[in-house]
């Protein structure tokens, strides 16, 4: 008698224990009723094989057949190893796993006395050749899946290249009629043109996608018909302005999927062959040169903000976020690294990130709110002093404006020569690739040429835009002051919007330490570069105009110690012959006699050292300051940033 003719014998002697597995992928168009159909089919198979009493256990799931990390697979394997079931029934082997892993699971059942029937693939593990049959079935299912995938991708790509078919889902700014079949049937939404243009303008000015996202949300700009979120964020703005449809080019094939064999899932990666492009100029909101230049600047500006996967960044997967001023803008004067919030466990303080990595000894924190207030006060003080050269500034603007608006013929000739050279070099490289094939050195040269081409396109766009549009320039220094003061009045002091505005006015912010000449705490001081023309970017096109609005300032980021606050008054009273115990009532803070004595001793120390001010710059960690001992740790090694040069104080 063959094994197929052997009857099923229940383990418990009276009831056949059967497990039926059903699965659907959950794709569009599939119905859950298919699961019930598979279960009913399995019961019919059991009825044909066994006439006695049967008890059923069903496992019905939704999931991709190639995925090996589905929780139901562990549940099925546990059931096979439990020896509680006599029979496992599946409609076809692809319902279990679409791959060779299915054969292993059937083998687990055989080892533990659980037979398997696969109805549509005619597999019965009671047969001696069940393993060969299972592998052939797995091969057929995998081959069918791959063949169907290739057929669909080829068909959809062909439709896209021929007439712009197989369109993507629409984004904000576009209207898709109900009967639209191709990109040619789409058209722009006239109501969205203002928001897209204004957002582009703000992105040029700030290179800050989160700033544009806040403006979109304030203006109630919709996120798109298929977007799961109804609120913009920086990542969404970056993706939106990166979409080449804004320059009139639809793309398909930027990404493709590859199978991760450990989990069986397919992940999306960049397509090495590149994307196909279908031109739709009637959908363009931006010129091609402007689009490419803007995205090149954004990529360059955000390059250092990405997580370094190859270096094992401990913050990998943690999103970057906007911050208040001067977070991630102020820099340590000693090592050149940026200051981050959370100094010494205080959320409102900042400290050098190098000290956390044992690469800088400056672990002294600064109060972020106090620093912001002092910077705003310094800016306002400089704004009030602008009237002294108002006439010189006005004449400079008037005399240079016409020359700047109309680019000289030499500038255009230089640009055209550069573009011609780039075209010749690129043509030569393409010929070399065609003759010798792709080489790493040739590809590197091609990447450099493409970067130069983007810069040339940006320059051409700016020169053409300069001729089309009038420069936004202040008529006087009073207008510069009015614009800055208006922003200070409408923006919250510690908001992200104020931080974006202050970064334009204060491009340089270096923090170093000072100390009273008689000792005491280390105190932070900042050397800042002030550019009052930051609110008018076009001023940089006027030779010499921006220099009139540039300053180098030194700001104390601390409240002076009491002995320094009362030093001048205490010394003045002491020179009149008044005793120290009688001075307290005459001084505003009514200090103790001990504080008055320290103030007078501080003055004497200054005079002995020949100092004009009581503060001395700290160039290295003082040995008598016990709170600053990081440099004594065995892990410490001072390493400033590469190519960093300390600004002159």
C-alpha positions in Angstrom: 0.0 0.0 0.0 1.4 3.5 -0.9 1.5 6.2 1.7 -1.2 8.2 -0.2 -3.7 5.3 0.5 -2.9 5.3 4.2 -5.9 6.7 6.2 -5.5 9.6 8.6 -5.4 8.3 12.2 -6.2 10.9 14.9 -3.6 11.2 17.6 -6.3 11.4 20.3 -8.0 8.3 18.9 -11.4 9.9 18.2 -11.2 13.4 16.5 -9.0 14.6 13.7 -7.3 17.9 14.6 -7.0 20.1 11.5 -5.3 23.5 11.0 -6.3 25.5 7.9 -4.2 28.4 6.7 -5.6 31.2 4.5 -3.9 34.4 3.4 -4.5 37.4 1.1 -2.0 40.1 0.2 -4.3 42.9 1.1 -3.7 44.7 -2.2 -6.3 47.0 -3.7 -9.2 45.0 -5.2 -8.8 42.0 -2.9 -11.7 41.2 -0.7 -11.7 39.5 2.7 -14.3 37.1 1.4 -11.4 35.4 -0.3 -10.3 34.2 3.1 -13.6 32.5 3.8 -13.4 30.9 0.3 -10.0 29.4 1.2 -11.3 28.1 4.5 -14.3 26.5 2.9 -12.1 24.9 0.3 -9.8 23.5 3.0 -12.8 21.9 4.7 -14.0 20.3 1.5 -10.5 18.8 1.0 -10.6 17.3 4.6 -14.1 15.9 4.0 -12.8 14.1 0.9 -9.9 12.6 2.8 -11.6 11.7 6.2 -15.1 10.7 7.1 -14.9 10.9 10.9 -15.3 13.8 13.4 -13.1 16.8 12.7 -12.1 19.8 14.8 -10.8 22.8 12.9 -8.4 25.6 13.8 -8.0 28.4 11.3 -5.2 31.0 10.8 -6.4 33.8 8.4 -4.1 36.8 7.7 -3.3 39.7 5.4 0.3 40.1 4.3 2.8 39.8 1.5 3.7 36.2 0.7 7.4 37.0 0.4 7.6 38.5 3.9 9.3 36.1 6.3 8.8 38.2 9.4 5.0 37.9 9.5 3.8 36.9 13.0 1.5 34.3 11.7 4.4 32.2 10.3 5.7 31.9 13.9 2.2 30.9 15.0 2.1 28.2 12.3 5.5 26.8 13.1 4.6 26.7 16.8 1.4 24.8 15.9 3.4 22.3 13.9 5.8 21.7 16.7 3.1 21.3 19.3 2.1 17.9 18.0 -1.6 18.9 18.7 -2.6 18.8 15.0 -2.9 15.8 12.7 -3.2 17.7 9.4 -2.3 21.2 7.9 -4.4 22.2 4.9 -3.5 25.0 2.5 -5.1 26.0 -0.8 -1.8 26.5 -2.6 1.8 26.7 -1.2 2.0 30.5 -2.1 -0.6 31.1 0.6 1.9 30.0 3.2 5.1 31.6 1.8 6.0 32.6 -1.7 9.5 31.1 -1.5 11.6 28.1 -0.4 10.8 28.9 3.3 7.5 27.1 2.7 9.3 23.8 2.1 11.1 24.1 5.5 7.8 24.7 7.3 6.4 21.5 5.7 9.4 19.6 6.8 8.9 20.8 10.4 5.4 19.4 10.3 6.7 16.0 8.9 9.3 15.9 11.7 6.6 16.4 14.4 4.0 14.1 12.9 1.7 16.7 11.2 0.9 15.9 7.6 0.2 18.7 5.1 -2.1 18.8 2.1 -1.7 21.6 -0.5 -4.8 21.2 -2.7 -4.0 23.3 -5.8 -0.3 22.2 -6.0 -1.1 18.5 -5.4 1.3 18.2 -2.5 0.9 15.5 0.1 3.7 15.1 2.7 2.7 11.4 3.0 4.3 10.9 -0.5 8.0 10.2 -0.7 8.6 12.9 -3.3 6.7 15.7 -1.4 9.9 17.8 -0.9 10.6 17.8 -4.7 7.0 18.7 -5.4 7.1 21.5 -2.9 10.3 23.0 -4.3 8.9 22.9 -7.8 5.7 24.6 -6.6 7.8 27.3 -4.8 9.8 27.9 -8.0 6.6 28.3 -9.9 5.1 30.8 -7.5 8.4 32.8 -7.3 8.7 32.8 -11.1 5.1 33.9 -11.6 5.5 36.7 -9.1 8.7 38.0 -10.8 7.2 37.6 -14.3 4.1 39.6 -13.3 6.1 42.3 -11.7 8.4 42.7 -14.8 5.3 42.7 -17.1 3.5 45.4 -15.2 6.6 47.6 -14.8 7.4 47.4 -18.5 3.8 48.1 -19.5 3.4 51.1 -17.2 6.8 52.6 -18.1 6.0 52.2 -21.8 2.8 54.1 -21.4 4.6 56.8 -19.5 7.3 57.3 -22.1 4.9 57.2 -25.1 2.1 59.6 -23.9 2.6 60.4 -20.2 0.3 57.7 -19.0 0.4 55.8 -15.6 0.5 59.1 -13.7 1.5 59.5 -10.1 -0.9 60.8 -7.4 -1.4 64.6 -7.7 0.3 67.0 -5.4 -0.7 70.5 -4.2 -1.1 72.9 -7.0 -2.5 70.6 -9.7 -6.1 69.7 -10.7 -6.8 66.3 -12.2 -10.1 66.0 -14.1 -12.2 62.9 -13.5 -11.5 61.6 -17.1 -7.8 62.4 -17.0 -5.6 59.5 -18.4 -2.2 61.3 -18.9 -0.2 64.2 -17.5 -1.3 66.2 -20.6 -4.8 66.1 -19.1 -3.7 67.8 -15.9 -3.6 71.5 -15.4 -2.3 74.0 -12.8 -4.5 75.2 -10.0 -4.6 79.1 -10.4 -5.5 79.5 -6.7 -2.2 77.7 -5.6 0.1 79.8 -7.8 0.5 82.6 -5.2 1.3 80.2 -2.3 3.8 78.2 -4.4 5.6 81.4 -5.6 5.6 83.0 -2.2 6.9 79.8 -0.6 9.7 79.6 -3.2 10.6 83.2 -2.5 10.9 82.6 1.3 12.9 79.4 0.6 15.4 81.4 -1.5 15.8 83.9 1.3 16.1 81.6 4.3 16.9 78.1 2.9 14.7 76.9 5.8 11.9 74.5 4.8 10.4 74.6 8.3 10.1 78.3 8.1 8.1 77.9 4.8 6.0 75.2 6.4 4.9 77.5 9.2 3.9 80.1 6.6 2.0 77.5 4.6 0.1 76.5 7.8 -0.6 80.1 8.7 -2.0 80.7 5.3 -4.1 77.5 5.4 -2.4 76.1 2.3 -3.7 72.5 1.7 -1.2 69.7 1.7 -2.6 67.8 -1.2 -5.5 65.4 -1.9 -3.6 62.2 -1.0 -1.5 63.5 1.9 -2.2 61.7 5.1 -1.3 64.8 7.1 -3.2 68.1 6.8 -0.4 70.1 8.3 2.9 71.1 6.6 6.3 70.4 8.1 9.8 70.9 6.9 10.2 67.5 5.3 7.0 67.9 3.3 8.1 71.3 2.0 11.5 69.9 1.0 9.8 67.0 -0.9 7.3 69.3 -2.5 9.9 71.7 -3.9 12.1 68.8 -4.9 9.3 67.4 -7.2 10.4 68.1 -10.8 6.8 68.5 -11.9 7.2 72.1 -10.6 9.6 72.7 -13.5 7.4 70.9 -16.1 9.0 67.5 -16.0 7.2 64.4 -14.9 9.5 61.6 -13.7 9.1 57.8 -13.3 11.6 55.3 -12.2 13.7 57.2 -9.6 13.3 54.3 -7.3 13.0 50.6 -7.6 12.6 47.7 -5.1 15.1 45.1 -4.2 14.4 42.0 -2.1 15.8 41.8 1.4 16.2 38.0 1.7 16.5 37.8 5.4 13.0 39.2 6.0 11.6 38.5 2.5 10.4 42.1 2.2 11.1 44.5 -0.7 12.7 47.9 0.1 12.8 50.9 -2.1 16.3 52.1 -3.2 17.6 54.6 -5.8 17.5 53.3 -9.3 21.1 53.2 -10.7 19.7 53.6 -14.3 18.0 56.8 -13.4 14.5 58.0 -14.1 12.6 58.5 -17.4 11.3 62.1 -18.0 8.2 63.2 -19.8 8.0 66.9 -20.6 4.9 68.8 -19.5 5.7 72.5 -19.8 2.1 73.6 -19.2 2.5 72.3 -15.6 5.6 74.3 -14.7 5.5 76.8 -11.8 9.3 77.5 -12.0 11.9 77.8 -14.7 14.2 74.8 -15.0 17.4 76.8 -14.1 15.7 78.3 -11.1 14.4 74.9 -9.9 17.8 73.2 -10.3 19.7 76.1 -8.6 17.3 76.2 -5.6 17.5 72.5 -5.0 21.3 72.5 -5.4 21.5 75.3 -2.7 19.2 73.4 -0.4 21.2 70.2 -0.8 24.4 72.0 -0.1 23.0 73.8 2.9 21.5 70.7 4.4 24.3 68.3 3.6 26.0 68.6 7.1 22.6 68.2 8.9 22.0 64.6 7.7 22.6 61.6 9.9 26.0 59.9 9.2 25.0 56.3 8.6 28.5 55.1 7.9 29.9 56.6 11.1 27.4 55.0 13.4 25.7 58.2 14.5 24.0 57.5 17.9 21.2 59.9 16.8 20.5 57.9 13.6 16.7 57.8 13.2 16.2 60.8 15.5 14.8 63.7 13.3 16.5 67.1 13.4 14.3 69.9 14.6 14.1 73.7 14.6 15.7 75.5 17.5 15.7 78.8 19.2 18.4 81.4 18.8 21.3 81.0 19.3 21.1 77.2 19.3 23.0 75.4 16.6 24.2 78.8 15.4 26.6 80.1 18.1 30.1 78.5 18.0 32.8 77.8 20.5 35.7 80.2 19.9 38.2 77.6 21.1 37.3 74.6 18.9 34.9 76.0 16.3 32.0 73.6 17.1 28.4 74.6 17.6 26.7 75.2 20.9 23.7 72.9 21.7 20.9 73.2 24.2 21.0 71.2 27.4 24.3 72.4 29.0 25.1 70.5 32.2 21.6 69.2 32.5 19.9 72.7 32.2 17.5 72.8 29.3 17.7 76.6 28.9 21.5 76.7 28.7 23.8 76.0 25.8 27.3 74.5 25.8 29.9 73.4 23.2 29.1 70.1 21.7 32.8 69.3 21.6 32.9 69.2 25.4 30.4 66.3 25.4 32.7 64.4 23.1 35.8 65.1 25.2 37.3 67.2 22.4 37.1 70.6 24.0 37.6 71.8 27.5 35.0 74.6 27.3 32.0 73.1 29.2 30.8 76.4 30.6 27.1 77.0 29.7 25.5 80.2 28.5 21.9 81.3 29.2 20.2 81.2 25.8 17.3 83.6 26.7 19.8 86.2 28.1 22.0 85.9 25.1 19.1 86.5 22.7 18.0 89.6 24.7 21.5 91.0 24.7 21.9 90.5 20.9 18.6 92.2 20.2 19.6 95.1 22.5 22.9 95.4 20.7 21.2 95.4 17.3 18.7 98.0 18.3 21.6 100.2 19.6 23.4 100.0 16.3 20.2 100.7 14.4 19.8 103.9 16.3 23.3 105.0 15.2 22.7 104.6 11.4 21.7 108.2 10.7 25.3 109.4 10.8 26.0 108.2 7.3 22.5 108.2 5.8 23.5 110.6 3.0 26.5 108.6 2.0 24.4 105.4 2.0 21.7 107.0 -0.2 24.1 108.3 -2.8 25.8 104.9 -3.0 22.5 103.2 -3.7 21.5 105.7 -6.3 24.8 105.6 -8.2 25.3 101.9 -8.2 21.7 100.7 -8.7 21.6 101.1 -12.5 25.0 99.3 -12.9 23.8 96.4 -10.8 20.4 96.0 -12.4 21.8 95.8 -15.9 24.7 93.2 -16.1 27.6 94.3 -18.2 28.3 92.8 -21.6 31.6 91.4 -20.2 29.6 89.4 -17.5 27.4 87.9 -20.2 30.4 87.1 -22.5 32.2 85.5 -19.6 29.1 83.4 -18.7 28.6 82.3 -22.4 32.3 81.3 -22.7 32.0 79.2 -19.5 28.9 77.5 -20.7 30.5 76.7 -24.0 33.5 75.2 -22.3 31.4 73.1 -20.0 29.4 71.8 -23.0 32.6 70.8 -24.8 34.1 69.1 -21.8 30.9 67.2 -21.1 30.7 66.1 -24.8 34.3 64.8 -24.6 33.6 62.9 -21.4 30.5 61.3 -22.9 32.5 60.3 -26.0 35.1 58.8 -23.6 32.5 56.8 -21.8 31.0 55.5 -25.1 34.5 54.4 -26.2 36.1 53.1 -23.0 33.0 52.4 -20.9 32.3 53.8 -17.5 35.4 54.4 -15.4 35.5 55.8 -11.8 37.8 58.7 -12.8 35.5 59.7 -15.7 32.4 59.6 -13.5 34.1 61.8 -11.0 34.9 64.4 -13.7 31.3 64.1 -14.9 30.0 64.9 -11.4 32.3 67.9 -11.2 31.1 69.2 -14.5 27.5 68.8 -13.5 28.1 70.8 -10.3 29.8 73.5 -12.4 26.8 73.4 -14.8 24.4 73.9 -11.9 26.4 77.0 -10.7 26.4 78.4 -14.3 22.6 77.9 -14.5 22.2 79.6 -11.2 24.3 82.5 -12.3 22.4 82.8 -15.6 19.1 82.7 -13.7 20.2 85.5 -11.3 21.4 87.7 -14.2 18.2 87.2 -16.1 16.1 87.7 -13.1 18.1 90.8 -12.3 17.0 92.3 -15.6 13.4 91.2 -15.3 12.8 92.2 -11.7 13.6 95.3 -9.8 16.0 95.0 -6.9 14.5 95.3 -3.4 16.7 98.0 -1.8 16.2 100.4 1.1 16.0 104.1 0.2 17.8 105.1 3.3 19.2 103.8 6.6 15.9 104.8 8.2 14.2 102.2 6.1 16.7 99.6 7.2 16.0 100.5 10.9 12.2 100.5 10.4 12.2 97.0 8.8 14.3 95.5 11.6 12.4 97.1 14.4 9.1 96.0 12.8 10.3 92.4 12.9 11.4 92.7 16.5 8.0 94.0 17.4 5.9 91.3 15.7 8.1 88.2 16.4 8.3 86.5 19.7 11.7 86.9 21.2 12.4 83.2 21.7 10.5 81.9 18.7 11.9 79.9 15.8 10.9 82.8 13.5 12.9 85.2 15.5 15.8 82.8 15.4 15.6 82.7 11.5 15.6 86.5 11.4 18.5 86.9 13.8 20.7 84.4 11.9 20.4 86.8 8.9 21.4 89.8 11.0 24.1 87.9 13.0 25.9 85.6 10.6 28.9 85.1 13.0 28.5 84.3 16.7 31.6 83.1 18.6 31.6 82.4 22.4 34.7 82.6 24.5 35.4 82.9 28.3 36.6 85.8 30.4 37.4 86.0 34.1 37.8 88.8 36.6 41.5 89.5 37.2 41.1 88.6 40.9 39.7 85.2 40.1 36.2 83.8 40.4 33.8 82.2 38.0 34.4 81.8 34.2 32.0 84.1 32.4 30.9 83.8 28.7 31.4 86.6 26.2 30.5 86.7 22.5 32.2 88.2 19.5 29.5 88.7 16.9 29.5 89.8 13.3 26.5 92.1 12.7 25.1 92.5 9.2 22.2 95.0 9.3 21.7 94.4 5.6 20.5 90.9 6.3 16.9 91.9 5.8 17.7 93.2 2.3 19.7 90.4 0.5 19.9 92.5 -2.7 22.2 95.0 -0.9 25.0 92.4 -1.3 24.9 93.3 -5.0 25.8 96.9 -4.4 29.6 97.3 -4.0 30.4 98.8 -0.6 26.8 99.1 0.6 26.8 96.0 2.7 30.1 97.1 4.3 28.5 100.3 5.7 26.0 98.1 7.6 28.5 95.5 8.9 29.9 95.7 12.5 32.0 93.6 14.8 30.7 93.7 18.3 31.6 92.2 21.7 28.7 91.3 24.0 28.8 90.0 27.6 26.5 87.1 28.0 26.4 87.3 31.8 25.3 89.5 34.6 28.5 91.0 36.1 29.4 89.9 39.7 28.4 92.3 42.5 32.0 93.5 43.2 32.2 94.6 39.5 28.8 96.3 39.5 29.7 98.4 42.5 33.4 98.9 41.8 33.3 102.3 40.3 31.0 103.8 42.9 32.8 102.2 45.8 36.2 103.5 44.6 34.7 107.0 44.1 33.4 107.0 47.7 36.6 105.6 49.0 38.6 108.4 47.5 36.5 110.9 49.4 37.7 109.3 52.6 34.4 107.6 53.5 34.7 104.4 55.5 33.5 101.2 54.0 30.9 100.5 56.6 29.2 103.8 55.7 29.1 103.2 52.0 26.4 100.6 52.0 23.5 103.0 52.4 24.7 105.2 49.5 25.0 102.3 47.0 21.9 101.2 45.0 22.1 97.5 45.9 23.1 98.2 49.5 26.0 95.7 49.5 27.7 94.3 52.6 31.0 95.7 53.8 32.7 92.5 52.6 31.4 93.1 49.0 32.6 96.7 49.1 36.0 95.6 50.3 36.3 93.1 47.4 35.3 95.8 44.9 38.1 98.1 46.1 40.6 95.2 46.1 39.5 94.4 42.5 40.3 98.0 41.5 43.8 97.8 43.0 44.4 94.5 41.3 43.5 96.1 37.9 45.9 99.0 38.6 48.7 96.7 39.5 48.3 94.7 36.3 47.8 97.8 34.2 44.4 96.8 32.9 41.7 99.1 31.6 38.9 96.6 32.4 38.8 94.0 35.1 38.2 91.1 32.7 40.9 88.9 31.2 40.4 86.5 28.3 40.7 82.8 29.3 42.9 81.0 26.7 43.3 77.7 28.5 41.5 76.0 31.4 42.7 77.5 34.7 44.2 75.1 37.2 42.5 76.7 40.2 39.0 76.3 38.8 37.8 73.0 40.2 34.5 73.0 38.4 36.3 72.8 35.0 38.3 69.5 35.1 37.2 67.9 31.9 40.6 68.4 30.4 42.1 66.2 33.2 40.1 63.1 32.1 42.0 60.3 30.4 39.5 60.4 27.5 40.1 64.1 26.8 42.0 65.1 23.7 41.6 68.7 22.4 40.7 68.6 18.7 39.4 71.7 17.0 37.5 71.4 13.8 39.6 70.8 10.7 40.8 74.0 9.0 39.3 76.1 11.8 41.0 79.4 12.5 40.1 81.4 15.6 38.7 84.9 14.8 40.8 87.7 16.2 39.3 89.1 19.4 
